[in-house]
Amino acid sequence: MEYLFEHNGCRVYRFIGRGQFVYFANCKGETISMSDSTGVRNTTNIKSGNR
């Protein structure tokens, strides 16, 4: 996994999954992943519980 940048408290990472780039952001207890394959964008949001 490659750290790309941080903006407004969100850290953005990138890795390759199944031959495609997958982008991953961790923002204030919410995790977002996005893949961009063949022009179709799939987004998954996962909210973390309060710790």
Backbone as JSON, one array per atom type, in Angstrom:
{
  "sequence": "MEYLFEHNGCRVYRFIGRGQFVYFANCKGETISMSDSTGVRNTTNIKSGNR",
  "N": [[0.85, -1.16, 0.0], [0.55, 2.2, -0.83], [1.18, 5.33, 0.52], [-0.37, 8.32, -0.36], [-1.26, 11.1, 0.05], [-2.37, 13.62, 2.45], [-5.36, 15.27, 3.3], [-7.32, 17.67, 4.81], [-7.41, 16.12, 7.18], [-7.79, 13.58, 6.2], [-6.29, 10.65, 5.21], [-4.9, 9.38, 2.26], [-4.47, 6.46, 0.39], [-3.0, 4.08, -1.94], [-3.23, 1.01, -3.69], [-2.6, -1.99, -5.62], [-5.06, -4.12, -6.78], [-6.21, -7.08, -8.07], [-5.08, -6.37, -10.51], [-5.84, -3.74, -10.89], [-5.83, -0.27, -9.9], [-6.57, 0.52, -6.55], [-8.05, 2.79, -4.42], [-7.82, 4.14, -1.17], [-9.15, 5.66, 1.62], [-8.9, 7.11, 4.84], [-10.91, 8.7, 6.95], [-11.66, 10.52, 9.66], [-12.81, 8.38, 11.31], [-14.26, 7.05, 9.36], [-13.98, 4.79, 6.73], [-13.07, 4.67, 3.38], [-13.1, 3.06, 0.28], [-12.09, 2.88, -3.12], [-12.31, 1.71, -6.38], [-11.25, 1.97, -9.73], [-12.0, 0.71, -12.44], [-12.13, -0.07, -15.86], [-13.53, 2.28, -16.39], [-15.68, 2.28, -14.65], [-16.77, 3.23, -11.53], [-16.47, 2.03, -8.33], [-17.54, 2.32, -5.05], [-16.97, 1.92, -1.59], [-18.15, 2.42, 1.62], [-17.23, 2.36, 5.0], [-18.14, 2.64, 8.24], [-16.52, 3.24, 11.26], [-16.92, 2.01, 14.6], [-17.49, 3.86, 17.66], [-14.68, 4.46, 19.66]],
  "CA": [[0.0, 0.0, 0.0], [1.34, 3.41, -0.98], [0.59, 6.56, 1.04], [-0.33, 9.35, -1.39], [-1.31, 12.44, 0.63], [-3.38, 13.87, 3.48], [-6.1, 16.51, 3.06], [-8.38, 17.87, 5.82], [-7.42, 15.0, 8.13], [-8.02, 12.3, 5.51], [-5.1, 10.07, 4.58], [-5.27, 8.65, 1.05], [-3.51, 5.42, 0.02], [-3.3, 3.38, -3.19], [-2.6, -0.28, -3.91], [-3.11, -2.7, -6.8], [-5.87, -5.3, -6.48], [-6.71, -7.71, -9.31], [-4.55, -5.66, -11.66], [-6.38, -2.38, -10.97], [-5.56, 0.58, -8.74], [-7.62, 0.69, -5.55], [-7.75, 3.94, -3.58], [-8.31, 3.9, 0.17], [-9.02, 6.87, 2.44], [-9.36, 6.99, 6.22], [-11.33, 10.06, 7.32], [-12.45, 10.75, 10.88], [-13.58, 7.2, 11.69], [-14.93, 6.45, 8.21], [-13.03, 4.26, 5.75], [-13.63, 4.67, 2.03], [-12.24, 2.47, -0.74], [-12.63, 3.11, -4.45], [-11.55, 1.17, -7.5], [-11.65, 2.61, -10.98], [-11.64, -0.23, -13.5], [-12.91, 0.05, -17.09], [-14.38, 3.46, -16.34], [-16.76, 2.13, -13.67], [-16.25, 3.55, -10.21], [-17.14, 1.33, -7.23], [-17.15, 2.93, -3.78], [-17.44, 1.24, -0.39], [-17.96, 3.2, 2.84], [-17.32, 1.58, 6.23], [-18.02, 3.52, 9.41], [-15.98, 2.59, 12.45], [-17.63, 2.27, 15.84], [-16.81, 4.77, 18.58], [-13.72, 3.77, 20.51]],
  "C": [[0.9, 1.23, 0.0], [0.57, 4.61, -0.44], [0.74, 7.64, -0.02], [-0.27, 10.76, -0.8], [-2.33, 12.49, 1.76], [-4.02, 15.21, 3.19], [-7.25, 16.58, 4.06], [-8.52, 16.68, 6.76], [-7.68, 13.65, 7.51], [-6.72, 11.84, 4.86], [-5.55, 9.2, 3.41], [-4.13, 7.73, 0.66], [-3.93, 4.8, -1.3], [-2.57, 2.04, -3.18], [-3.21, -0.92, -5.15], [-3.83, -3.96, -6.34], [-6.46, -5.83, -7.77], [-6.3, -6.92, -10.55], [-5.04, -4.23, -11.83], [-5.96, -1.58, -9.74], [-6.8, 0.63, -7.85], [-7.17, 1.83, -4.64], [-8.48, 3.77, -2.26], [-8.1, 5.17, 0.97], [-9.57, 6.59, 3.83], [-9.63, 8.41, 6.72], [-12.19, 10.04, 8.57], [-13.36, 9.58, 11.23], [-14.35, 6.54, 10.57], [-13.87, 6.02, 7.19], [-13.72, 4.16, 4.4], [-12.63, 4.02, 1.09], [-12.9, 2.67, -2.09], [-11.72, 2.46, -5.48], [-12.1, 1.81, -8.77], [-11.2, 1.72, -12.13], [-12.63, -0.1, -14.66], [-13.91, 1.2, -17.04], [-15.53, 3.38, -15.37], [-16.17, 2.35, -12.29], [-17.1, 2.86, -9.14], [-16.63, 1.93, -5.93], [-17.77, 2.15, -2.63], [-17.13, 2.11, 0.81], [-18.16, 2.3, 4.05], [-17.14, 2.53, 7.39], [-17.53, 2.71, 10.6], [-16.84, 2.94, 13.65], [-16.84, 3.21, 16.71], [-15.9, 3.97, 19.49], [-13.28, 4.66, 21.63]]
}
